[in-house]
Amino acid sequence: MRFLANENFPDPSITLLRDDGHDVLSIRQQAPGSPDPHVIAMAQAEGRIILTFDKDYGELIFKHAMESPPAVIFLRYRGRDPKAAARLIQAMLTEGTAVGERFTIVEGSGVRQRIY
């Protein structure tokens, strides 16, 4: 899958997803300090799923009707290990959870989604 990791997404999780065969760009490396609308535009232009711990993406998409990126995976669980985020995403994908055109919320206890 093609992901765009927001600045708050841990580097060890980015590395783990890359090692798993995913194409992951990091905002921290590509365009540090980018505002959320720019990150959404970048995800749209490159067909990437946003990985973030920032709940503002939900507000921009649903409350302010901003044009949606291909998908957003919003993690509400950080865990103690910086690879925990990647492991949660890997588990979700292994279970066959569809993520396209959805705002996916990943918590330690499960996954919730809102289709857009």
PyMOL commands that set and color helices and strands:
alter all, ss='L'
color gray80, all
select helices_A, chain A and resi 11-19+27-30+36-46+56-63+84-94
alter helices_A, ss='H'
color red, helices_A
select strands_A, chain A and resi 2-5+23-26+49-52+71-75+102-107+110-115
alter strands_A, ss='S'
color yellow, strands_A
deselect
rebuild
show_as cartoon
